Amino acid sequence: MIALRQVALQRGTQTLLDNADLMLHSGIKAGIIGANGAGKSSLFKLLLGELGPDQGDVEMSGGQRIAHMAQEVDALNRPIVEYVLDGDHALRRAEADLLAARKADDAHREAELHGLIETLDGYTAESRAAQLLVGLGFVQADLKRPLSDFSGGWRMRVNLARTLFMPSDLLLLDEPTNHLDLDALLWLEQWLTRYPGTLLLISHDRDFLDAVCDHIVHMHHQTLELYRGNYSRFERTRAEKLALQQAEAAKQQARREEIERFIARFRAQATKAKQAQSRVKMLERMGDIAVAHMDSPFHFTLPAADKTSHPLLVLDQATLGYRGEAGDVAQLEKVNITLLPGSRIGLLGPNGAGKSTLIKSLTGELALLEGKRVPGEHLAIGYFAQHQLESLDVTTTPFVHVQRLSPTASDQDIRNFLGGFGFKGDDAFGEVATYSGGEKARLALALVAWQKPNLLLLDEPTNHLDLEMREALTEALASFEGTVILVSHDRHLLRATVDEFWRVADHRVEPFDGDLDDYRIWLKARLEEGRRDARSEKSERQSQQPSGDRKATRKAAAELREKLRPLKKQRDHAEKTMEKTQQALEEVESVLADPALYTDSARKAELTQALAQQADIKARLDGAEQTWLAAEEALEAMEAELLASEDT
């Protein structure tokens, strides 16, 4: 249990908490949300004992093992798999003691320590550490490489793997998705849903919070408010609270009508493609979501250039990659792209497949290795990537940044524009050197918007942005009239802003016929194909073994099948339950689709019952899905472990 009672916390001149109360029971998974600077990371420091409250008490159950991701990464010369294993301090002590016992020729102590290591799951430790690293995007060949070989973003992935590997009862994660691509994020999401302890998670990814969390802690106005349910439920509950405030009612209604007009306009243009229809549904929800963000400090638009070209940009028979001292390195080949006005494209693909390379080649920042890049006469590119933050002049202010782009713009126009991005009043004249990563990201986006592009190229634009700014960006992108190409691990942003997906994989760029759920299925099939190839190679090696070795291998395979059988049975049972539950959900939702159910007062009890059934069935469906995922992951882990042991 974690309890904060009448806690006050001040950092410098800023009051973060004032008489705040919070009670969290063991086993919950709580998302910690709030604006940048609200004190989310300071709350973690309170729980870790790195900060003391200025007033009140912080109480925690005794004996809790806490895992928290360190911000600094040491031991740069350690192989990354060893660095992850170092996270289990008890195991490392036992291994060191075992080595000392061997040197002392103490057989009795050796036997004791072997038992202790088995209790600590030490004999599966390396395979478990390897699974974490592979899940987060590393390949087998990376595992023995030193940490110093990797960039800062990849080191943070190693640090995350080490944190997940630590035995813990309480897991504190501060923005764990910032350096992940969509593939690694989906893997982490599944891992955390199976984590058996208490989880406190700071994140600005609404889909991630929805999938992982069963409670939300909202840090707002120096208080801590606990909500049951995931982030979407938090938004609905908060919207209902705001709706009760009469002063906000007219403003909320106007906001709803604005989004409804946009939806109607988009619906007329949408094709019957699955992703376009998914986007219509997403936009329909935005009217409700907007109400929960009425008090957001961020409201802005992304104006498009007055002129455009048809087409805007063409890549013809292009080879994309890098030129190095050792020769050209091609990542994408035979790329043929024609970008038309109004296109809205999301890029999907495994990490390292070439999504960022494609965007840099479209901007012209990266020269083609082969082929042609043909820009339209009126092409105006707006490009956002993480390195844009590094190019900001930290010695000056947001106001001066915009003024340099448009020296003749009026002071008031510049201040009004920057206000929509959260730089209100004197904030427009703050020195960039003092800004957080989120504030710099907002400024970089503002500079892109000010230039009125007709082609917007965005490479992970939501890193460092809080939930309120992400929602404002989602709304602005949804109504942007130019062409958009977007790389993001924020699924809410993708669903609301793009009409089609392109898949970047296997040295190709191809249209992807499906939505994000279909992409998850494709990823799973790709993983299974890789395992089949590995099994095929193993079978070929076994056929070349002596008969005695083959007999032992067949025996081991038979034993594995026995171990796998209960898991397969559990998975198949969960799959059947999901099918039946989905059918029941469709039946109750067909009842709820009847408009008369909501207008006929005599059917109020029927409506209440149907809504309760819907909630119950959805909960059972979520439970069945989690059971299926857990069984499937366990099967994959067991097969991977067997393959690893046989390869050695």
Buried (B, 14 or more C-beta within 10 A) or exposed (E): EBBBBEBBBBEEEEEBBBEBBBEBEEEBBBBBBBBBBBBBBBBBBBBEEEBEBBBBEBEBEEEBEBBBBEEEBEBEEBBBBBBBBBBBEBBBEBBEBBEEBEEEEEEEBBEBBBEBBEEBEBEEBBBBBBBBBBBBBBEEEBBEEBBEEBEEEBBBBBBBBBBBBBBBBBBBBBBBBBBBBBBBBBBBBBBBBEBEBBBBBBBBBBBBBBBBBBBBBBBBEBEBBBBEBBBBBBBBBBBEEBBEEEEBEEBBEEBBEBBBEBBEEBBEEBEEBBBBBBBEEBBEBBBBBBBBBBEBBBBBBBBBBEEBBEBBBBBEEBBBBBEEEEEEEBBBBEBEBEBEBBBBBBBBBBBEBBBBBBBBBBBBEBEBBBBEBEBBEBBBBBBBBBEBBEEBEEEBBBBBBBBEEEEEEEEEEBBEBBBBBBBEEEBBBBEBEEBEBBBBBBBBBBBBBBBBBBBBBBBBBBBBBBBBBBBBBBBBBBBBBBBBBBBBBBBBBBBBBBBBBBBBBEBBBEEBEBBBEBBBEBBEEEEEEEEEEBEEEBEEEBEEEEEEEEEEBEEEEEEBEEEBEEBEEBBEBBBEBBEEBBEBBEEBBEBEEBEEBEEEEEBEEEBEEBEEBBEEBBEBBBBBBBBBBBBBBBBBBBBBBBBBEBEE
